[in-house]
Amino acid sequence: MSSHDLFNKYRELLESLKDIINISQGRVIGDTPDFLFSGNVNFFVKSYLISTCTYLEAYLQDVAFDLAKKICERFNSARIPHNFLYWKTTKDLKKKDLKFEEAIFNLSKKEISEEMSANPYKTIELFRFIGVDLLQEKMFLDNKDIVSSIVIKRNNIIHHNNAANDISFNDIIIYIDVLIDYMSSIDQAVKRCTT
């Protein structure tokens, strides 16, 4: 799947979540409030914030893994001798590490997920490792601090059982719009890198 297809997939998921949030809000502020929603607003708000960040993390992992997998495929198709690569990339050569075979790179999704986080600063680092400079995207720079604060709110809910009383349904909808712009900037950076 191309990075743009991945962006569209997760954008649609976030847009669907916005629809659910709007319905939930309507059940709270409607003429006849639904007690399930009005009595548990904080629970739903926290759940929607966690879902929003989960979609972001899944997008980041999928796009990073897809790009890294393509890089491995390109490298492996070049059939570079292991010894040449070892010679050119290692300062302290050891004869016992020489092998008369092709260098092969493989990457698991787990390797990506262990390095990935919704935290923009960790995202910058992982994408740097796979050759994508996110700091060249203005929209990424414009949104990274806001995304960082959203992720911190989510982490406080998960790790510290924060009540999140300062967040509303409308806030989550605004956060989703920010995340869509943020993801779009990553999509643009990946496209620039791969064309």
C-alpha positions, 0 to 999 in steps of 0.5 A: 500500500502506498504512503498516500493510501495509508494516509487516506485510510487513517484520515477516513478512520479519523473522520469517522471518529469525528462523526461518532463524537458529534453523535455523542455530543448530540446525545449529551446536549440534545433536548432529551439527553441520553443518560448513558452519554450525559452521565459518562461524558468524561469516560467517552471523551477520554476514550475518544482521545485514546482512540485518536492517538491510537490511530495516529500511532498505527498510521505512523507505524504502517507508513514507516514500516511500508517505506522501510520494507521498500528500502530493504527490497531495493537494497536486496535487489542490488545484490551487494556483497556482504564483505564490501558493505562491511568494509565500507561501513565498519571501522574495526574490521574483523576477519571472522565477520567476513562472509562470501554472500550477499548482504540482506536486510530484513525488517520486522514490524516489531522493530518499527513499533519498538522505535515508534511513538506518537510523540513527534520527537520520537517520530522525527528520529525514526523517520530520520533513520529511514531517510525522511526529514520531517523538519522540512515540512512546514505543516509538520513544524506548525503542528508538532507541538500541538500533537505533542500536547495531545499525546501528553494528555493521552499518556496522562490518562493512560499512565496516571489515570488523569480525569481529563476534565479540561477536554471536551468533545469539541476539543477532540474534534479540533485535535482530529483536524490537527492530526489529519494535517500532521499526518498529511505533512508526513505523507508529503515528506515521504512522497518527497523522499521516494520520488 
